[in-house]
């Protein structure tokens, strides 16, 4: 396969994955959106985490809420717990890398808050620990996963929501995770503030 064919294949796979996601994920996106809106209406906050590209997605989500998405509106309380290098390295050095998110969730999370947990495989150990900590703090969880959902799928409790991308390829899962984040941001803005985008 030459490089032009490989590029074409990326686009075709991306389109196919979006089509399958459209057919399968509307209901869990709606359910997750309702959960996030209720959290914000009750003066809660949303913590988000992930590793690598998923860390970037966690930060992207919090930036869209704290600043703005597609319309002017007040900032909304969201924290990406992937960003503080001093905190992350202190926890990893003094305790264990698998606790870098869970210790922050335990310290910052409160009952009624939501954890947005992102992992393409669903098997990130530190994200799993964050989910455990969120449940301990009486928080609900929105999990963005892929493949078979991994360990995260079985760690979720009643009231949590998994949005599982129907793909086994990391790049395709990450592409849909970004679309899911934009869907959730639009859902929140539309429910809380209404109106057309500007």
N, C-alpha and C positions, 0 to 999 in steps of 0.2 A: 504494500500500500504506500503510495507516495504521500508527501506532506499535504498536498491539497485535498486528497481523499481523507486523510486523518482529520483535517480541519472540518470538512463536511460531515464526517462521522460524529464529531463532538456536537455539532449543531443538531443533527438528527436525533442523537441520544438525548440531548437536552430537551428538545421538543417532545419526544416520546415520554420522557419522565414527567414533564409538566402536564401532559395530557392525562397520564395515569394518576398523578396527584390531584388534578382537577376532579377526576371521577371518584376518588377515595377520601379526600381530606376536607371537604366542605364542612361536614358535621363536626369533626374535632376542632377545626379552626374556629367555628362559631362558638363551641362550648368553651374553648380556651379564652376567646375574646370576652365572653360573658363573665368568666371568672376574673379576668384582669380589670374589667370595668367595675365590677362589684368591689374588688379590692380598693381601687382608687376612690370610688364613691364613699367607702368607709374609712377614708383617710389612711389607708395602708400604702405600702410601697412595694416595688418589684425589684428583687435582687436577681442578677443574671450571671451565669458562669459557663465556661467551657474551656477547652484547650486548643491551642494553635488557631486554625481558621475559625473554630467555634468560639474562641476567646474574642476574636475580631467581631463575630456576629453578636456576642453578648454586649460588647461595647457599642456596636452600631445601634442595637435596640435601645440602650439607655440614652444614647445621644439623641435619637429621634424623639424620645419622650421628654427628656430634660430641656431640650432646646425647642425644636418644632419638627413636624413631619412635612405635610404639604399645605397646612393652613396656619395662620397666626392664631395662637391660643396660649394660655398660661403654661409654664413648664410643669411637668408631672414628675412625681417622685420615683426615680429609678436609679439603681446603683449597679454598675458592672464591677463585681468583686474580683476581676481579673487584672486590674490596672495598677494597683499599688505595689510596686516592686519591693519596697522595704518590708511591707507586711508579708508578701508572698515568700520572700527569701528568709525572713525571720522564722516564720512557721515551718518552712521546709527544713531549715537548718536546726532549729531547736526541737522540733517534733518529727514530722514526717511529711513528705510531699503530698501524700494522700489527704492531709488535713488542711491544705491551703485554703480551700473554700469552706469546709465545714466549720472551722473555728470562726470565720467571719460571719457565717450564717447564724451561728449560736450567739455571737456578740451583737449583731445588728438586726437580726430577724425578730419579729414579734408576731403574736397570734393575729391572723387575718392578712398578713403579708403573703406574697407569692414569690416562689423561686422559679425562674425560667432556666431550666437545666438543658444544656445543648451538648450532644455527642453524636457524631455520625454513626458510630458503631453501637452506641448504647452501653458500652462497657468501660467507660473512663472511671477508674477507681476513685479519683478525687471528686468527680461529679456525683458518683454514687454516695460518697460520704456526705456531700452537701445535701442530697435528698434526705438521708437519714436525719441530719441535723434539722432540716426544715420541718420534718414531721415531729421531731422532738419539741420544736418551738411552735407547734400547731399552725404551721404554714401549709398552704396548698402548693402543688407543683404542676407546672406545665413543662413537659419534656419534649424536646425536638430530637428525634432519633432517625435512624435509617435501618437498612438491612432487616433483621428480625426483631429489632428493638433491644436486643442484648439484655444485660442484667437490669437495666433501668426499667424495662417493661414490667418485670416481675416485682420491682421494688415500689412501684406506685400503689397508692392506697385509694380507697373510695373517695371521690371528690377531686382526684388528680386527673390530668388529661395528658395523654400521649398523642403527639402528631408525628406519625412514622412515615417517612418518605419511602415510597415503593421502589427502591433501587438498592443495589448492592455496591455501587461505585461511589467512592468518596466524593469525587468532583461533582457528580450529579446531585448527591445528597446536599452538599454545601450550597449549590446553586438554588435548590428548592428551599433550604433553610432561610436564605436571604429573602426569597419571595414570601415565605411564611411570616417573617418578621415584618415586612411591609404590609401584609394583609392584617396582621394584628394591630399595627400602628394605625392603619386606616380605620379599622373596626373601633378602636378606642376613641379616635378623634370624632368619628361620625356619631357614635353613641353619646359621647359626653358634650360635644360642641355642635354637631349637626352642620348644615350648610354645605356649600360646594367648595371644592379645593380652589386655592388661589395660586 
